[in-house]
Amino acid sequence: MMHLRFLLLLLLLFGSLSLRPASTAAQTNLCFADVPGITNCISGRFLEYWQQNGGLAVFGYPLSPAQSETTANGTFTTQYFERQRFEFHPELAAPYDILLGRLGAEIYEQRHGNWRNAPKTNLNTQGCLVFNETGRSVCEPYLSYWVNHGLLDDALNAYEQSLSLLGLPLTEPRLEQNPDGDWVMTQWFERARLENHEAKGILLGRLGAELKPAANPSYPSEVTALVEVINRQRSQNGLSALTINPTLNQAAQIHSDDMARNNFFEHTGSDGSNAGERMQRVGYTWRAWAENLAAGYTDVQALVDAWMQSPGHRTNMLSADVTEIGIGIARNPNTTYKIYWTANFGAR
């Protein structure tokens, strides 16, 4: 164990600090500056997945940055869109490294209780698709929509593609008032709410918009604990505390995810980017930036102690030129170090 810890300390990389003017970043993200109210961008693997599986028509605009979030199933990098939540699982091989949230089940159970107790109707199942797993049927016009919409994954057959995007039916159709105030015949699925708007056809409910985190997000305990320990060191050295910036968090999380997914440990991303470029891509216009990395650590105090013993990392943490911080944490048990930490420091 001592040998392993010593090896990890030796492999820590020096962070970098820059006071250069911002340069133009490579176009590996998508922003919507011309759309009122849409201030978030889509980057990296989330952008690739969004584009490959229907983009705007299927998922809608991004409503949050990519950031670490603790859900009922664990802590993941997530990003909310109008109709879905993307979850990043670097331990899984693509395309299954991106999973869609079970937003239909989550929201239904919040509002109506256990879906298993929802009323069942004795529908004539002729021309319908019966799902024994939930004891529900999908009939027209919902059936045509379900059959003709799915993830664009050639490894899946048509049924599996629809199941991956929309999920199993949880209820039979029934008249409900949606959040916009419209009374529509509605059928709930694991990952969707299908609304029959008659002349407009079947429309997807905006489940991501209904469930997305508040504007002031709460952060996982590991993130806040690391920031507290860093700020303690800054206070002891007469420096002001750093505040968590969600956009810096997004840039840091993108790099931690990249390292965890591709099993490498260095400041240069798999696309050749540096930290300053990654910050620019997600919309952080900096006048100063720095980045610290660590891998293999499970204790934030030990991690910061190691950084304090490294001149480069210490300089970054105790810089008077930075005022904000973002933390990215990603795990992949199938990689060399299992857990990857990125601390992005910045000032605007």
C-alpha positions, 0 to 999 in steps of 0.5 A: 500500500505504501508503495502504491501511494508513493507511485501515485504521488510521483505520477501527479502532474504539475498544474498550469497557470496562464494569464494569456488572453483567451484564444479561439477553441476548437469547435467541439461543442454546440451553443445556442446563442441565438435562442433566448433563455438557452445559455448552456452548451453541449460538449464532448461525448454528450454532444456526440450522443445528442447528435447521433440520436435525434438531437433537437427534435428528440431531446430538445435544448440543454437546460443545465451544464454537464455536472456531477449529480447524485441520483438514486442510483449513484453519482454521475456526470449528468446534463439535463435537456428539455426532454431527457437527462443524460448520465455518463458511465465511463466504465461502460463501453460506448454507446452504453456509456451514455444512459438516459434517465428514467424520468417518466418513472421518477416524475410519475411516482413523485406526482401520482405514487407507485405506477403499479397501482395505476388503473388498468383498463380492459383494452381490446389488445387487437392491434396493440403491443402488450408488455408483460413486464409491466402488464400494460398495452400500447395501442394507437396512436401511441403505438406508431410513435413508440415503434418509429422512435428509438435510439439510432444504435445499429447493434439493437433491433427496432424493438430494442431501439424504442425500448432504449429511448422511451422505455416500458409503458407504466400506465394505460392512456388517461386524460391528464392536465399537463404542466402547460395547462392542456388536458390531453390523453396521456400515457406514461413510459419509463423515460417519456410521457406521450401526449396525444394532441389530436391534430398536432399528433403525439408530442413528448412531455418536457420531462427534463425541464420539469425535473432539472436541478434548481439554478443554484445546484447542490454539489456532491459531498466530495466536491464540497469537501475538497473545496473546503480543504483547499479554502482552509489552506488558502485561509491559512496563507492569508488568501480569500476563499474560492467559490464554486462556479458551475461552468468551471465545474463542467469543464473539470468534469469533462476532463475527469470523464475523458481520463476515466473513459480513455484510461489516461492521466495528463492535462492534455485531453484526448482531443488535444485540448488544454484546460483553458480551451476546455473552459472556453468551450463551455462558456467560461471567459477567463483572464486567468486559469490553472488546473490540478490533477490527481488520480487514485486518491479516495481521501480529499485531505490526503489529496490536498496534502500531496498537492501542497507538497508539490510546488506546481500544485501548491502555486495553483491552489494558493494563487491570488490571481484566481477567485473561482474553482470547479471540481470534476470527479470520475470513476472507472474500475476498469482503469489504472487509477480507478478515480480521477480528480480535476480541479480547475481554478479561474478568474474572469 
